[in-house]
Amino acid sequence: MSSPERTPAVRCDGLTRRYGERVALDAVSLTVAPGERLLLTGGNGAGKTTLLRVLATVLRPHAGEVAIDGHLLPRDARKVRPAIGYVGHEPLVYPVLTARENLELYAALYGVGRERIEQVLELAGLDGRGADPAGELSRGLRQRLGLARAMLHSPSLLLLDEPTTGLDEDGRERLRGVLAAHRGAAVIATHEPDWFAGLEHGRLRLAAGRAA
Amino acid sequence: MRAYRALLRKDLLLELRGRELVPAMVVFVVGALVLVRLGLGGERLAGGTRAATGLLWVVVVFTSMLALVRSFAQEREHGIWDGLLSAPADRSAIWAARASATFLFLGVTQAVALPLFWLFFLQDGRSPSLAVLAAALALADLGVAMLGALLAGLVSNVRAREVLLPVLFLPFALPLVSVAVRMSVDSIPPQNGGLGALQGLGFLALYDTIFALLGWALFEYVVED
């Protein structure tokens, strides 16, 4: 995986995360090198989403060590957030706001210029739909909007949770294009690992919160 | 500052398009004042202007609860918290924008409530000082909005949040509201408030300052899972 002299894009060492009494991640260790794309596989409830949310700095690790670009979480979360592009289960957008208004909000949160908004709308195949309320877009188009939101600030680490869900052929091709062009690292949770053939550098299977 | 402005714009747009809060707050405040007027007799209300002024504050507090229990509802219902929390902007901007929006919504509601209050209850020439009442309302609204946004963030992922929020909010809001009521009542002639009103305003400003600092410093941690 990573060469010894390069700081890993992601390093987890004994990462444990609980929800109340339930252990969602149990001493998971992994390393992702800069530029590497790692697929997370495993059944429902295996811990994939929890792992991505910890890496996205949304959840605190309860035990173990997690570092992004050498910065420890949660201590250095503020330093690493600008480097992370996160696509969750939901597209993380307000249904009442238009696609463009949602992107304007996130552009302000990431300190990105407004000119980038048109670029990511085009990247996601949403040019012409920017004035539509996000809630009126189809499931697949909302998923594309989520991808556009995550790419706004040109992140060096992509965290994608089932990114192919709801996407049609054109959407999938655009996702493939985004991943192929992305020079940074990526951690992708998926139930369709075969679809990522040629894009992945490694796989980690989770089962009941443990690396299997 | 750019993040704060964008978040406030978002909160105002959500209300403008969704019309979830302000219409409900206005209907509630009008309904409550009409009920009191019809049920208890307006200017012949036992206790007169003093009791009516106290009732106005009861209505204000319960109207504010309507706004607070729906705080962050969109973020919760559509899973948007993860998007906001993973962004590099200072999380306190989320709190500040929410508090500012709530403050504005309360202001709109009270712009409807105050004329009705005057019309229904204050026809005997004895009324609280408008300046004192307006200043008390503005400072109390600010405190309610800042405290409420902090507590709404705290309970946003709790299952029984609609019950828990008022239980947490009311004890913290009690000092604020009791001082505001006292100031308003003491400004009714033949009393003129005077020094007491200034002391009350000073207390409300201190309360607001404390919750401004607490909200700014703590919001990052109260929304962390």
Boltz contact constraints between the chains, C-beta under 6 A:
constraints:
  - contact:
      token1: [A, 56]
      token2: [B, 86]
      max_distance: 6.0
  - contact:
      token1: [A, 57]
      token2: [B, 86]
      max_distance: 6.0
  - contact:
      token1: [A, 58]
      token2: [B, 82]
      max_distance: 6.0
  - contact:
      token1: [A, 58]
      token2: [B, 85]
      max_distance: 6.0
  - contact:
      token1: [A, 58]
      token2: [B, 86]
      max_distance: 6.0
  - contact:
      token1: [A, 59]
      token2: [B, 225]
      max_distance: 6.0
  - contact:
      token1: [A, 81]
      token2: [B, 88]
      max_distance: 6.0
  - contact:
      token1: [A, 82]
      token2: [B, 88]
      max_distance: 6.0
  - contact:
      token1: [A, 86]
      token2: [B, 86]
      max_distance: 6.0
  - contact:
      token1: [A, 88]
      token2: [B, 82]
      max_distance: 6.0
  - contact:
      token1: [A, 90]
      token2: [B, 79]
      max_distance: 6.0
  - contact:
      token1: [A, 92]
      token2: [B, 80]
      max_distance: 6.0
  - contact:
      token1: [A, 92]
      token2: [B, 82]
      max_distance: 6.0
  - contact:
      token1: [A, 92]
      token2: [B, 83]
      max_distance: 6.0
  - contact:
      token1: [A, 94]
      token2: [B, 74]
      max_distance: 6.0
  - contact:
      token1: [A, 96]
      token2: [B, 14]
      max_distance: 6.0
  - contact:
      token1: [A, 96]
      token2: [B, 17]
      max_distance: 6.0
  - contact:
      token1: [A, 96]
      token2: [B, 18]
      max_distance: 6.0
  - contact:
      token1: [A, 105]
      token2: [B, 6]
      max_distance: 6.0
  - contact:
      token1: [A, 105]
      token2: [B, 10]
      max_distance: 6.0
  - contact:
      token1: [A, 108]
      token2: [B, 2]
      max_distance: 6.0
  - contact:
      token1: [A, 108]
      token2: [B, 3]
      max_distance: 6.0
  - contact:
      token1: [A, 108]
      token2: [B, 6]
      max_distance: 6.0
  - contact:
      token1: [A, 109]
      token2: [B, 3]
      max_distance: 6.0
  - contact:
      token1: [A, 109]
      token2: [B, 87]
      max_distance: 6.0
  - contact:
      token1: [A, 109]
      token2: [B, 89]
      max_distance: 6.0
